[in-house]
Amino acid sequence: MSPSDLGIGAAELTGIFTTATRIKVCDEKFRALILTGQVSAQYYSPRGQEIVSSSMGAVLRPTDYVVTTYRGLHDHLAKGVPMKPLWAEFFGRATGTCKGKGGPMHITHPESGLMVTTGIVGGGLPIATGLAWASQVQGGDRVTVVNFGDGATNIGAFHEACNLAALWKLPVIFCCHNNRYAEHTSFEDGTSVDRVADRAAAYRMPGVRVDGNDPVAMYGAAKEAVDRARAGDGPTLIEAMTFRFFGHQMSDQNEYMQPGELERERAADPVLRFRAWLLDNDVLSESEIETIEAQAKSEVQEAFEYAEASPLPDLAEGRTDVYEEVLA
């Protein structure tokens, strides 16, 4: 079956793989630097969840908005945040997206449409709803996507945001990356329903459960939801099933996972599986894939060197961007 028969073209598939590869390589470099003591930073690995964000990013326009969480590197890159200032912000440097004052848990880059990265579980949901409301009031067809984990669906802000978005038919997509663990608690031990998507019925909005590690399925679900929001038909709740390959934070040893679960998921690595699929379906050749992978490694290395060479913020920066300056 050709890609076009699946409702997606070769260009979109190549773009999704390119983004997923950039995320994978970027994450691997970050973890290596932290584990070898070369960098000290708070970091939450999204490894294993690359396809969800890459597929959604392939549907969005540069002018659309994205809100994400502290485990958000995949969303940052998929929305188009430039890698050099992204790395600089992770390093707390003056050339970073927030002048080195936000750090990895607060990446913001409005020029790319990445509006907020929040360190509060569920905190991005009402913010995204507000952004969608602003877009509705201003007119046009901009959409907002808010990414969050399965644990956030048990936070009051999730229900408040879904209710208001459905009531006012706001152009927002609620994208739950269900990686099956909320910090150290399994989905089954913390959630009263079997499927997050089923909660959409309470707000009279579509609820879609999709294999987030399948680029074709994820792209289709994302496109349908984005098209619906852009047409003024209101929000959609997407439950993208995925898995995180590493613990909640770098020191986490995953003792709370079921025996063999992590090994099975890593063996089905979605990026490597997608790589093989592209080859088997003659979408890309081995040399084309190797070029994409080499370019990602080169880009990551350049971003690392740029961040490392960038200056730290001046102490005076601590007094800027705190209050709005009102001119008399």
C-alpha positions in Angstrom: 0.0 0.0 0.0 1.4 3.4 -1.0 1.6 6.3 1.5 -1.1 8.2 -0.5 -3.5 5.3 0.1 -3.0 5.9 3.8 -4.1 9.5 3.6 -0.6 10.9 4.0 2.1 11.8 1.4 5.8 11.0 1.3 6.7 14.6 2.1 4.7 14.5 5.3 6.2 11.1 6.3 9.7 12.3 5.6 9.0 15.4 7.7 7.7 13.4 10.6 10.7 11.1 10.6 13.1 14.1 10.3 11.5 15.7 13.3 11.4 12.5 15.3 15.1 11.9 14.6 16.1 15.4 15.7 14.2 14.8 19.0 15.8 11.4 19.5 19.3 12.6 18.8 18.8 15.8 20.9 17.5 13.7 23.9 20.4 11.3 23.6 22.9 14.1 23.7 21.3 15.8 26.7 21.2 12.5 28.7 24.8 11.7 27.9 26.0 15.1 29.0 24.0 14.9 32.3 25.0 11.3 33.1 28.7 12.1 32.5 28.6 15.1 34.7 29.4 17.6 32.0 26.1 19.4 32.5 24.0 19.9 35.6 20.3 20.5 34.7 16.8 19.3 35.5 15.7 17.2 32.6 12.7 15.0 31.8 13.3 12.7 28.8 10.6 12.3 26.2 12.4 9.4 24.6 9.8 7.0 23.2 7.2 9.7 22.7 8.7 11.3 19.6 6.1 10.3 17.1 3.2 11.9 18.9 4.7 15.4 18.7 6.3 15.0 15.3 3.0 13.9 13.7 1.0 16.8 15.4 3.7 19.2 14.3 3.4 18.1 10.7 -0.3 19.3 10.8 0.2 22.6 12.5 1.0 25.9 10.8 3.8 28.2 12.1 1.2 30.6 13.3 -0.7 28.0 15.4 -0.1 27.9 19.2 1.3 25.1 21.3 1.4 24.8 25.1 3.4 22.0 26.7 4.8 20.6 30.0 8.3 20.3 31.5 8.6 17.0 29.6 8.4 19.0 26.5 11.5 18.8 24.4 9.7 16.8 21.7 6.9 19.5 21.5 9.5 22.3 21.4 11.3 20.9 18.4 8.2 19.7 16.6 6.7 23.2 16.8 9.9 24.7 15.3 11.8 26.2 18.2 15.3 26.8 16.8 17.8 24.3 18.4 20.6 26.8 19.2 18.5 29.1 21.5 16.7 26.1 22.9 20.0 24.5 24.0 21.2 27.8 25.3 18.1 28.1 27.5 18.6 24.6 28.8 22.1 25.7 29.7 20.9 28.9 31.4 22.7 31.2 28.9 21.9 34.7 27.8 21.3 33.6 24.2 18.5 31.3 25.3 14.9 31.6 24.3 14.1 33.2 27.7 17.6 34.8 28.2 18.6 31.9 30.4 16.0 32.8 33.0 13.4 30.1 32.3 15.5 27.0 31.9 14.2 23.6 30.6 11.0 23.7 32.5 9.9 27.1 31.1 10.8 27.2 27.4 8.9 29.9 25.6 9.3 31.0 22.0 6.3 32.9 20.6 8.0 33.4 17.3 7.5 29.7 16.7 4.1 29.5 18.3 5.5 27.7 21.4 3.7 29.9 23.9 4.2 28.2 27.3 6.1 25.4 28.9 4.7 24.9 32.4 6.2 23.1 35.4 2.8 22.6 37.0 1.0 19.3 36.2 -2.2 20.3 34.3 -1.3 24.0 34.5 -1.1 24.4 30.7 -4.7 23.4 30.1 -6.5 26.6 31.2 -3.7 28.7 29.5 -4.3 27.0 26.2 -8.0 27.5 26.6 -7.4 31.2 27.1 -5.2 31.4 24.0 -7.9 29.6 22.0 -10.5 32.1 23.3 -8.3 35.0 22.3 -7.9 33.5 18.8 -11.7 33.1 18.6 -12.3 36.7 19.6 -9.7 38.1 17.2 -11.0 36.1 14.3 -9.1 34.0 11.8 -8.4 30.3 12.0 -5.5 29.8 14.4 -5.7 26.7 16.6 -4.1 25.9 19.9 -2.7 22.5 20.9 -2.1 21.7 24.5 0.1 18.6 25.4 -0.1 16.9 28.8 0.4 13.5 30.4 -2.3 11.1 31.6 -1.7 12.2 35.2 -2.9 15.7 34.3 -6.4 14.4 33.3 -7.1 13.9 37.1 -6.4 17.5 37.8 -9.3 20.0 38.2 -7.8 22.3 35.5 -8.3 19.5 32.9 -12.0 19.3 33.6 -12.5 23.1 33.8 -10.6 23.7 30.5 -12.5 20.9 28.7 -15.9 22.2 29.9 -15.3 25.8 28.9 -13.7 24.9 25.5 -16.7 22.7 24.6 -19.2 25.3 25.8 -17.7 28.1 23.7 -16.5 25.8 20.8 -13.0 27.0 21.2 -10.3 26.1 18.6 -8.2 24.0 20.9 -7.0 20.4 20.8 -6.4 18.6 24.1 -3.6 16.1 23.3 -2.9 13.6 26.1 0.4 11.8 25.8 -0.7 8.7 27.7 2.7 7.2 28.5 0.9 5.1 31.2 2.7 6.6 34.2 2.0 9.8 36.1 5.4 10.3 37.8 5.6 7.0 39.7 2.0 5.9 39.6 0.6 3.6 36.9 -2.4 4.8 34.9 -4.6 2.0 36.4 -3.7 3.0 40.0 -4.6 6.6 39.6 -7.5 6.9 37.0 -11.0 5.7 37.4 -11.7 5.2 33.7 -10.1 2.8 31.3 -9.6 5.4 28.6 -8.9 9.1 28.9 -10.8 9.6 25.6 -14.0 8.4 27.2 -14.0 11.5 29.4 -14.7 13.7 26.3 -18.3 12.5 26.3 -19.0 14.4 29.5 -18.2 17.7 27.6 -19.9 16.8 24.4 -16.7 16.9 22.4 -15.1 14.1 20.2 -12.8 11.8 22.1 -10.2 9.9 20.1 -7.9 7.2 21.2 -5.0 6.5 18.9 -1.7 4.7 18.7 0.6 7.6 19.2 3.6 5.6 18.1 2.1 5.0 14.7 2.9 8.1 12.5 0.1 7.4 10.0 -2.6 6.9 12.7 -1.3 9.8 14.8 -1.2 12.2 11.8 -4.7 11.2 10.8 -6.1 11.9 14.3 -4.2 15.2 14.6 -5.3 16.4 11.1 -9.0 15.6 11.8 -8.9 17.4 15.1 -7.0 20.4 13.8 -9.2 20.7 10.7 -12.3 20.6 13.0 -11.0 23.3 15.3 -9.9 25.5 12.4 -13.4 25.2 10.9 -14.9 26.5 14.1 -16.4 23.2 15.2 -14.8 23.2 18.6 -12.3 21.1 20.6 -11.2 17.5 20.4 -9.6 15.3 23.1 -6.9 13.0 21.7 -5.5 10.2 23.8 -2.2 9.3 22.1 -1.0 6.0 23.5 2.7 5.9 24.0 5.5 5.1 26.5 8.4 6.9 28.0 11.7 4.9 27.9 13.2 6.6 30.9 12.1 7.5 34.4 10.1 10.5 35.5 13.5 12.2 36.2 17.1 11.3 35.6 17.5 9.5 39.0 14.4 7.4 38.5 15.1 3.7 38.2 11.6 2.7 37.2 11.1 0.2 40.0 7.4 0.8 39.9 7.0 -0.6 36.4 5.9 -4.1 35.7 8.7 -6.7 35.2 9.7 -6.8 31.5 7.4 -3.9 30.5 10.1 -1.4 29.8 12.2 -3.9 27.9 9.2 -4.8 25.6 8.5 -1.1 24.9 12.1 -0.3 24.1 12.3 -3.3 21.8 9.4 -1.7 19.8 11.2 1.7 19.6 8.8 3.9 17.5 11.5 5.8 15.8 13.4 2.7 14.7 10.2 1.0 13.7 9.2 4.0 11.6 12.7 4.0 10.0 12.2 0.4 9.0 8.7 1.1 7.7 10.0 3.9 5.5 12.5 1.6 3.9 10.1 -1.3 3.5 7.6 1.0 1.7 10.2 2.7 -0.5 9.4 6.1 0.9 13.1 6.7 1.7 16.3 5.0 0.8 19.0 3.9 3.2 21.2 6.7 2.1 18.5 9.3 2.4 17.8 8.1 5.9 21.4 8.2 6.8 21.6 11.8 5.6 18.7 12.8 7.8 20.4 11.1 10.8 23.8 12.7 10.1 22.2 16.1 9.7 20.4 15.7 13.1 23.7 14.8 14.8 25.5 17.7 13.2 22.7 20.2 14.2 22.7 18.9 17.8 26.5 19.2 18.1 26.4 22.7 16.7 23.7 23.7 19.2 25.6 22.2 22.1 28.8 24.1 21.1 26.7 27.3 20.7 25.2 27.0 24.1 28.4 26.1 25.8 30.1 29.1 24.3 27.3 31.5 25.1 27.6 33.9 28.1 25.7 33.6 31.3 23.0 36.3 31.9 24.1 39.5 33.5 22.9 39.9 37.1 20.9 42.9 36.0 18.7 40.6 34.0 17.2 39.5 37.2 15.3 42.8 37.4 14.0 42.7 33.8 10.9 41.0 32.4 9.3 41.1 35.9 6.8 43.9 35.6 5.4 45.6 32.6 7.0 49.0 32.0 4.3 51.7 31.6 5.5 54.8 29.8 4.1 58.0 31.0 
